[in-house]
Amino acid sequence: MSATGGSKALTLPEIAARKGKTPLVCLTAYTTPVAKLVDDHCDLVLVGDSVGMVLHGMPSTLGVTLEMMILHGKAVRRGLQRALMVVDMPFGSYEESPAQAFRNAARVMVETGAAAIKLEGGEHLAETIRFLTARGIPVMGHVGLTPQAVNTFGGYHVQGRGEDAERILRDATAVTEAGAFAVVLEKIPEALARLITEQVAIPTIGIGASPACDGQILVVDDMLGLFGEFRPRFVKRYAELGKDAEAAIAAYANEVRERAFPGAEHVFDHGPGTVSVGEAT
């Protein structure tokens, strides 16, 4: 039975209306099979540019291209019936100008069937967010630790401590006022995330933030234990599928080497009217 009790697709107004109510459940997905697994349980599915790290072996998200996001967006769309799908805009696809952002975001929306796109950044992107939303492209904001700015930050460090908290608050306020329907708060102090959630009018989606946020998101490969190269403090492992998969692969390899696989149940008989191969006629 569905954990949600139905498969009707969620809409942006329904997501926005969850502010201050039952927390929004969000996960990333990059493939059709995973999208099918998360659909019944999630309200929002993000096709994140984290795909570059968890599926393509990149050292950061900076090498992800628009074509990659569209490819994975199409795959995820095929697996969803209920959850609202948002697609990350990759580094370099929206920063140049609002017009550039519109061209690329429109392409993503049309080719993937996404309900919205996500942009990383605060005050400096307010004009772009306003431009996009005025032209029918819903935007999810993302402030705090923005991975596309990892070189500027000098690593994946907590943002918003001390006097820097004011900057994060301004960023969250700016994207709200520009028309974003929700905002991701990543890797900021709990008290700051709680304050922002209280002050902005749109749902906040926490990742390394606060349980007081209006929703939570994790990278699905992280929480399933499939991606072990990068394990931030805010990730809770709900399974260790990577270890289970490795054990299964090792068992398969051993059985092949010992000629224990395939067994009789995995091969086919000759069937009726068979003729011995190689017999003289």
C-alpha positions in Angstrom: 0.0 0.0 0.0 1.2 3.5 -0.8 2.5 5.4 2.2 0.7 8.4 1.0 -2.6 6.9 0.3 -2.8 7.9 -3.4 -0.8 8.7 -6.5 -2.3 12.1 -7.5 0.6 14.4 -8.5 1.4 17.1 -5.9 1.3 20.7 -7.1 3.4 23.7 -6.3 0.5 25.4 -4.4 0.1 22.3 -2.3 3.9 22.2 -1.5 3.8 25.9 -0.6 0.7 25.4 1.6 2.7 22.9 3.8 4.5 25.8 5.4 4.4 25.3 9.2 2.4 22.0 8.8 3.3 18.4 8.3 7.0 18.4 7.3 7.8 17.9 3.6 9.7 14.7 2.8 12.3 15.3 0.1 15.1 13.1 -1.4 17.3 13.3 -4.5 16.9 10.8 -7.4 18.8 10.4 -10.6 17.4 7.2 -12.2 14.0 5.7 -13.0 14.2 2.8 -10.6 15.1 5.0 -7.7 12.4 7.5 -8.6 9.9 4.6 -8.4 11.1 3.6 -5.0 10.9 7.1 -3.5 7.7 8.3 -5.2 5.2 6.9 -2.7 7.1 8.3 0.3 8.3 11.7 -0.8 6.5 15.0 -1.5 9.4 16.5 -3.5 12.1 14.8 -5.5 15.2 16.8 -6.5 17.2 15.8 -9.5 20.4 17.2 -7.9 23.6 18.1 -9.5 25.1 15.9 -6.8 24.7 13.3 -9.5 28.1 14.3 -10.7 29.7 13.1 -7.5 27.5 10.0 -6.6 27.0 8.6 -10.1 29.7 10.0 -12.3 32.7 10.0 -9.9 33.4 13.8 -10.1 35.2 15.5 -7.2 32.5 18.2 -7.0 29.3 19.3 -8.7 31.2 21.9 -10.9 31.7 19.5 -13.8 28.0 18.7 -14.2 26.5 19.9 -17.5 23.0 21.0 -18.6 22.8 17.9 -20.8 23.6 15.7 -17.8 20.8 17.3 -15.8 18.3 16.9 -18.6 19.3 13.2 -19.2 18.8 12.4 -15.5 15.7 14.6 -15.3 14.0 12.6 -18.0 14.9 9.3 -16.3 13.5 10.5 -13.0 10.3 11.9 -14.6 9.5 8.4 -16.0 9.5 7.0 -12.5 7.3 9.5 -10.7 3.5 9.7 -10.3 3.0 11.6 -7.1 6.1 13.5 -6.0 6.8 17.0 -7.4 10.0 17.0 -9.4 12.6 19.8 -9.2 15.8 19.9 -11.3 19.0 21.6 -10.3 20.4 24.1 -12.7 24.2 23.3 -13.0 27.1 25.7 -12.4 27.5 28.2 -15.3 24.0 27.7 -16.7 22.3 30.7 -15.0 24.8 33.1 -13.4 25.6 35.2 -16.5 22.2 36.9 -16.8 18.5 36.5 -16.2 18.1 35.9 -19.9 20.7 33.1 -19.9 18.9 31.6 -16.9 15.6 31.7 -18.6 16.8 30.0 -21.8 18.4 27.2 -20.0 15.7 26.8 -17.3 13.0 26.8 -20.1 14.9 24.0 -21.8 15.1 21.9 -18.7 11.4 22.4 -18.0 10.3 21.5 -21.5 12.7 18.5 -22.0 12.3 16.9 -18.5 8.8 17.7 -17.5 10.0 19.2 -14.3 7.6 21.3 -12.1 10.4 23.7 -11.1 14.1 24.3 -11.1 16.6 25.1 -8.3 19.2 27.8 -8.2 22.0 28.2 -5.6 22.5 31.7 -4.3 20.9 34.5 -2.4 20.8 38.3 -2.8 22.8 38.4 -6.0 20.3 36.0 -7.7 17.1 37.9 -6.6 16.8 39.6 -9.9 17.2 36.3 -11.8 14.6 34.6 -9.6 12.2 37.5 -10.1 12.8 37.3 -13.9 12.1 33.6 -14.1 9.0 33.4 -11.9 7.5 36.3 -13.8 7.8 34.2 -16.9 6.3 31.0 -15.6 9.3 29.2 -14.3 8.9 28.2 -10.6 12.2 28.5 -8.6 13.4 26.8 -5.5 16.2 28.8 -3.7 19.2 27.4 -2.0 21.3 29.3 0.6 23.8 28.7 3.2 26.4 26.2 2.0 26.0 26.3 -1.8 28.2 23.5 -3.2 28.7 25.2 -6.6 30.6 27.9 -4.6 32.9 25.3 -2.9 36.1 27.0 -4.3 35.0 30.4 -2.9 34.2 28.9 0.5 37.4 26.9 0.6 35.6 23.6 1.2 32.3 22.3 2.5 32.3 24.3 5.7 29.4 25.4 7.9 28.1 28.8 6.9 26.3 31.4 8.9 28.2 31.3 12.2 28.7 34.5 14.2 28.3 37.7 12.2 27.9 35.7 9.0 24.4 34.7 10.1 23.1 38.1 8.9 24.3 37.3 5.4 22.4 34.0 5.3 19.2 35.6 6.7 19.4 38.3 4.0 19.9 35.7 1.3 16.8 33.7 2.5 14.7 36.8 2.7 15.9 38.0 -0.7 14.9 34.7 -2.5 11.6 34.7 -0.7 10.8 38.3 -1.8 11.9 37.5 -5.3 9.3 34.8 -5.7 10.9 31.5 -4.8 8.3 28.9 -3.7 10.7 27.2 -1.2 14.3 27.5 -0.1 16.9 24.9 0.8 19.0 25.7 3.9 22.2 23.8 3.8 24.8 23.3 6.6 24.0 26.3 8.8 23.6 26.5 12.6 20.4 25.0 14.0 19.3 28.3 15.7 19.8 30.2 12.5 17.8 27.7 10.4 15.0 27.9 13.0 15.0 31.7 12.9 14.9 31.8 9.1 12.0 29.2 9.1 10.1 31.5 11.5 10.7 34.6 9.5 10.3 33.7 5.8 6.9 33.0 4.3 7.9 30.0 2.2 8.8 26.5 3.2 12.3 25.9 4.2 13.9 22.5 3.3 16.8 21.6 5.7 19.9 19.6 5.0 22.3 20.0 7.9 20.1 22.7 9.3 17.2 22.3 11.8 14.4 19.9 12.6 12.3 23.0 12.8 12.5 23.4 9.0 9.4 22.9 7.0 10.9 19.9 5.3 14.1 17.8 5.1 16.2 16.5 2.2 19.1 14.1 1.9 21.0 12.7 -1.1 19.4 9.3 -1.5 22.8 7.5 -2.1 24.1 8.9 1.2 21.1 7.8 3.3 21.1 4.4 1.7 24.8 3.8 2.3 25.6 3.6 -1.4 28.0 6.5 -1.5 30.8 6.3 0.9 33.4 8.7 -0.4 31.8 11.7 1.3 30.0 11.4 4.6 29.0 14.7 6.2 27.8 14.9 9.8 24.3 15.7 8.9 23.7 12.4 7.0 22.0 9.6 8.8 22.5 6.2 7.2 19.2 4.4 7.1 20.8 1.4 5.4 24.2 0.1 4.3 23.3 -1.1 0.8 26.8 -0.5 -0.4 28.2 -3.1 2.0 25.3 -5.5 1.2 25.9 -5.1 -2.6 29.6 -5.7 -2.2 28.9 -8.9 -0.2 26.5 -10.1 -2.9 29.0 -9.4 -5.7 31.7 -11.3 -3.8 29.3 -14.2 -3.4 28.6 -14.2 -7.1 32.2 -14.0 -8.0 33.0 -17.0 -5.8 30.2 -19.1 -7.2 31.3 -18.4 -10.8 34.9 -19.4 -10.0 33.8 -22.6 -8.3 31.3 -23.4 -11.1 28.5 -23.3 -8.6 26.6 -20.7 -10.7 24.8 -21.2 -13.0 23.0 -24.2 -11.4 20.6 -26.5 -13.0 17.7 -24.2 -12.2 19.4 -21.4 -14.2 19.9 -23.2 -17.5 17.5 -24.5 -20.2 16.9 -28.1 -21.3 16.8 -29.2 -25.0 13.1 -29.6 -25.1 11.2 -32.1 -27.2 12.6 -33.5 -30.5 16.1 -32.5 -29.8 19.0 -33.7 -31.9 22.5 -34.4 -30.6 24.8 -31.7 -31.7 27.8 -33.0 -33.8 26.3 -36.4 -34.6 27.1 -37.8 -38.0 24.2 -38.1 -40.4 
